[in-house]
Amino acid sequence: MAVRAAVLPAIGAPLDVTGIELPAPGPGRVRVRLAAAGVCHSDLSLANGTLKVPVPAVLGHEGAGTVVAVGEDVTGFAPGDGVVLNWAPSCGRCHACGLGEVWLCADALSGAADVYARTVDGTDLHPGLNVAAFAEETVVPVSCLLPLPEGIPLTDAALLGCAVLTGYGAVHHSARVREGETVAVFGVGGVGLAALQAARIAGASRIVAVDVSPEKEELARAAGATDYLVASSDTAREIRALTGKQGVDVAVECVGRAVTIRTAWESTRRGGRTTVVGIGGTDQQVTFNALELFHWGRTLSGCVYGNSDPAADLPVLATHIREGRLDLASLVTERITLDDIPTAFDHMLAGKGGRALVVF
């Protein structure tokens, strides 16, 4: 059956919105009609080669939709069920899964090398980060599905698959922000906005948002920021001035640039904690000298998928949404069509904030 999709024909090439041929779901696989998909900076990182992906591929890893068909041996899902796509399913068998660190599963992205569909002229297509959400419909392993939480609209639920799990998890699981602590969030895109809301939910006493764009202040404050700074060479000094010359307890970096990571680290107090969420290239080298590492006693840590267990965290997030503490709609700055995805990529390159949401 033919459906329309945004195909990445080669690394560095523009996306081509065209028809593709999806097979019927085989054993253990499910066909899903997309309701919405978020346009994430990670998709841009795949398109430009920062993250490696077999091509040609259909990108898109943050989505939600409705099951339309299931293959043999599929249990737990049936046609008509609402689902959230999980781009990084855990295998349950590797060393990381055995430690309970399912976000580091060694096999989470193995499905990206599969051939899951073909172009109309017969060229093999790979599913980006497993789920190929930039398409009207997709076929995925059942392990890539999570039940739609009760009371959450499908279009809003698309954001749960990456931005919200990552931003919330960075604050609650990686940085482990405690009530009364101070927090700085660097980068006010979709993940940054989710992190700001998560810091508010955690009870942070002061939440500083930092971005290169002054236009994002209103978004940041609506998400929970008590202060807003336009990024500059003085950012670390300005944050210390806001916190009694101490620095914040926690910094969350959502950009992935060496200068931002270094500034986030310098913005924390002695003994402070910095969590790096942003995905940078190998050219982004961050340097420290041995004396400052000893003297400041700060912690710098990476964060993959918010250090989250999606199956466990999705019900928690749903409770926050239903009780009004977490607002998914506020993360969306524009609602677009499938044909608009290439333009949304241009907006990300220009530093425009929030999340573009593809509505099918």
C-alpha positions in Angstrom: 0.0 0.0 0.0 1.4 3.4 -0.9 1.6 6.3 1.6 3.4 9.6 1.5 6.6 10.1 3.5 9.5 12.5 3.9 12.5 10.5 2.6 16.1 11.4 3.2 17.8 10.1 0.0 21.4 10.7 1.2 23.3 12.4 4.0 23.2 16.1 3.5 20.5 16.0 0.9 17.1 17.8 1.2 14.1 15.7 2.2 11.9 14.5 -0.5 8.2 14.2 0.3 7.0 11.4 -1.9 5.1 8.1 -2.1 6.5 4.9 -0.6 5.3 1.3 -0.5 4.6 -0.2 3.0 4.3 -3.9 3.3 1.7 -5.7 5.4 3.0 -6.1 9.0 4.9 -9.4 9.4 5.2 -11.5 12.6 5.7 -9.3 15.6 5.1 -6.1 13.7 2.3 -3.5 13.7 1.1 -1.0 11.2 0.2 2.5 12.6 -1.6 5.4 11.0 0.2 8.6 12.3 -1.9 11.3 14.0 1.1 13.6 14.6 4.9 13.6 14.7 7.2 16.1 16.3 10.1 17.6 14.4 13.1 17.1 16.7 16.7 18.5 16.3 17.9 14.8 16.4 16.2 14.4 13.0 18.3 17.3 11.7 21.4 15.6 13.3 20.5 12.4 11.3 20.0 14.3 8.1 23.4 16.1 8.3 25.4 13.1 9.4 26.1 14.1 13.0 24.3 10.9 13.9 24.9 7.9 11.6 21.9 6.3 9.9 21.6 4.0 6.8 20.1 5.8 3.8 17.8 6.3 2.1 15.6 6.5 5.2 12.4 7.9 6.4 13.2 10.0 9.5 10.9 11.1 12.4 11.1 9.4 15.8 8.6 11.3 17.9 5.0 10.3 17.1 1.6 8.9 18.0 -1.2 7.3 16.1 -3.7 4.5 15.7 -3.0 0.8 15.1 -4.5 -0.3 11.7 -3.2 -3.8 11.4 -1.1 -6.3 13.4 1.1 -9.2 12.3 1.2 -12.7 13.7 2.3 -13.2 17.3 1.4 -9.6 18.3 -0.2 -9.4 21.7 -1.3 -6.4 23.7 -2.3 -4.2 20.7 -5.2 -4.4 18.3 -6.6 -2.3 15.4 -8.1 0.9 16.7 -5.7 1.2 19.7 -4.0 4.6 20.3 -0.2 4.3 20.6 2.9 6.4 21.3 6.0 5.4 19.3 9.1 4.5 21.3 12.1 5.0 19.1 14.5 3.3 21.6 13.0 0.0 22.8 15.1 -2.0 25.3 15.9 -5.6 24.6 15.9 -6.7 28.3 18.9 -8.9 27.7 22.1 -6.8 27.3 24.4 -5.6 30.1 22.7 -2.2 30.4 19.2 -3.6 30.6 20.4 -6.0 33.3 21.6 -3.0 35.3 18.2 -1.4 34.9 19.7 1.3 32.6 17.3 0.6 29.7 18.0 4.0 28.0 21.5 2.6 27.3 20.3 -0.6 25.7 22.9 -2.0 23.3 20.3 -3.1 20.8 17.9 -0.1 21.0 18.8 1.2 17.5 19.5 -2.1 15.8 16.2 -1.8 13.9 17.4 1.3 12.1 19.5 -0.9 9.7 16.4 -2.9 8.7 14.6 -2.5 5.4 11.1 -1.7 6.3 9.6 -0.2 3.1 10.5 0.7 -0.5 10.2 3.7 -2.7 7.7 3.4 -5.6 10.6 2.5 -7.9 11.7 -0.4 -5.6 14.6 1.2 -3.7 15.0 -0.1 -0.1 14.2 2.3 2.7 15.4 2.2 6.3 13.3 3.4 9.3 15.5 6.3 10.6 15.4 5.9 14.4 13.4 2.7 14.2 9.9 4.2 13.7 9.9 6.4 10.6 7.3 8.8 11.9 7.5 11.3 9.0 4.9 9.3 7.0 1.2 9.0 6.9 1.6 5.4 8.1 4.5 3.2 9.3 5.2 -0.4 10.2 7.2 -1.0 13.4 8.1 -3.9 15.8 5.6 -4.2 18.6 8.4 -3.3 21.0 8.4 0.2 19.6 4.8 0.9 20.8 3.5 2.2 24.1 -0.2 2.4 25.0 -1.7 5.8 24.6 -2.3 7.1 28.2 -5.9 7.7 29.1 -7.2 11.2 28.5 -4.3 12.4 26.4 -5.2 13.5 22.8 -3.2 11.6 20.1 -1.7 14.8 18.6 -0.4 16.0 22.0 0.8 12.5 22.9 3.3 12.6 19.9 5.5 14.9 22.0 5.8 12.3 24.8 7.9 10.1 22.6 11.0 12.3 22.8 10.8 15.9 23.9 8.9 15.4 27.1 10.5 12.1 28.2 14.0 13.6 27.5 13.4 17.0 29.2 11.5 15.6 32.2 14.0 12.7 32.6 17.0 15.1 32.4 15.7 17.0 35.4 14.2 14.1 37.4 16.4 11.1 36.6 19.8 12.5 35.5 20.2 15.8 37.5 17.7 14.7 40.2 16.6 18.2 41.0 15.4 18.5 44.6 12.8 20.9 45.9 14.3 24.4 46.6 17.3 23.9 44.3 18.2 26.4 41.6 18.3 25.4 37.9 19.5 26.8 34.7 18.3 25.4 31.3 20.4 26.2 28.2 18.4 26.1 25.0 14.7 26.8 24.8 13.6 24.4 22.1 11.1 21.6 22.7 13.4 19.6 25.1 14.4 22.8 26.9 10.8 23.9 27.4 10.0 20.4 28.8 13.0 20.7 31.1 11.7 24.1 32.4 8.3 22.6 33.2 10.0 19.6 34.9 12.1 21.9 37.0 9.0 23.7 38.1 7.3 20.4 38.9 10.3 19.4 41.0 9.9 22.5 43.1 13.0 24.4 42.0 13.2 27.8 43.7 14.7 29.7 40.8 14.7 28.6 37.1 16.9 30.5 34.7 16.4 30.0 31.0 19.2 30.8 28.5 18.9 31.1 24.8 20.5 33.0 21.9 17.1 34.4 20.9 15.3 37.1 22.9 12.1 36.1 21.2 11.9 32.9 23.3 11.5 34.7 26.6 7.7 34.5 26.6 7.8 30.8 25.9 10.4 30.2 28.6 8.5 32.1 31.3 5.2 30.4 30.4 7.0 27.0 30.9 8.3 28.0 34.4 11.4 30.2 34.0 11.7 32.8 36.7 14.5 34.5 34.8 15.6 34.8 31.2 19.0 35.5 29.8 20.1 36.0 26.2 23.3 33.9 25.8 26.5 35.9 25.8 30.1 35.6 27.0 28.9 36.9 30.4 26.2 34.3 30.9 27.9 32.3 33.7 28.7 35.6 35.5 25.1 36.7 35.1 23.8 33.4 36.5 26.1 33.7 39.5 24.8 37.2 40.1 21.2 35.9 40.2 22.2 33.3 42.8 24.1 35.2 45.4 27.4 34.8 43.5 27.2 31.0 44.1 25.9 29.6 40.8 22.9 27.3 40.3 22.7 23.9 41.8 21.9 22.3 38.4 22.4 23.2 34.8 20.7 21.3 32.0 22.3 21.8 28.6 20.0 21.2 25.6 22.1 22.6 22.8 25.1 20.3 22.2 27.8 22.9 21.6 31.1 23.0 23.3 30.8 26.6 24.4 27.4 26.0 25.8 28.4 22.9 27.7 31.4 24.8 29.2 29.2 27.8 30.1 26.6 25.5 31.7 29.3 23.9 33.9 30.7 27.3 34.9 27.2 28.5 35.8 26.9 25.9 38.6 28.0 26.4 42.2 30.9 24.5 43.7 29.7 21.0 43.8 27.0 21.7 41.3 25.7 19.3 38.7 25.5 19.7 34.9 23.5 17.3 32.7 24.2 17.4 28.9 21.2 16.6 26.8 22.2 18.3 23.5 23.7 16.2 20.8 26.9 17.7 19.4 29.3 16.6 16.7 32.8 15.2 17.1 34.2 18.6 16.3 32.7 20.0 19.6 35.6 19.6 22.0 35.1 20.6 25.6 38.2 21.2 27.7 38.9 21.5 31.4 42.1 21.7 33.4 42.9 19.3 36.2 43.1 22.0 38.9 39.6 23.4 38.2 38.1 19.9 38.2 39.5 19.3 41.7 38.7 22.8 43.0 35.1 23.1 41.9 34.1 19.5 42.6 31.4 19.8 40.0 29.7 16.9 38.2 29.3 16.7 34.4 27.2 13.9 33.0 25.6 12.9 29.7 22.0 12.0 29.4 20.4 9.7 26.8 16.6 9.9 26.3 16.3 11.5 29.7 17.7 8.4 31.4 14.1 7.3 31.2 12.3 4.0 31.1 9.4 5.0 28.8 7.1 2.2 29.9 7.4 3.4 33.6 7.6 7.1 32.9 4.7 7.6 30.5 2.0 6.9 33.1 3.8 9.4 35.5 3.9 12.1 32.8 0.2 11.4 31.9 -0.7 12.1 35.6 1.1 15.4 35.5 -0.7 16.3 32.2 -4.2 15.4 33.5 -3.6 17.3 36.7 -2.5 20.4 34.9 1.2 20.5 36.0 2.6 19.6 32.5 1.3 21.4 29.4 2.1 19.7 26.1 0.4 22.3 23.9 2.8 24.9 25.1 5.7 23.0 23.6 4.3 23.4 20.1 5.2 26.6 18.3 3.8 25.7 14.9 1.5 23.0 13.5 2.5 21.9 10.0 1.9 19.4 7.3 4.1 16.7 6.0 5.1 18.9 3.1 6.3 21.6 5.5 9.0 19.4 7.2 11.9 20.7 5.1 11.0 24.3 6.1 10.8 23.2 9.7 14.4 22.0 9.4 15.4 25.4 8.2 13.7 27.0 11.2 15.7 24.8 13.5 18.9 25.8 11.8 17.9 29.4 12.3 17.4 28.8 16.1 13.7 29.2 16.2 12.3 27.6 19.4 9.7 25.2 20.5 8.5 22.2 18.5 7.0 22.0 15.1 4.3 19.4 15.1 3.3 17.5 11.9 -0.4 16.9 12.0 -1.7 14.3 9.6 
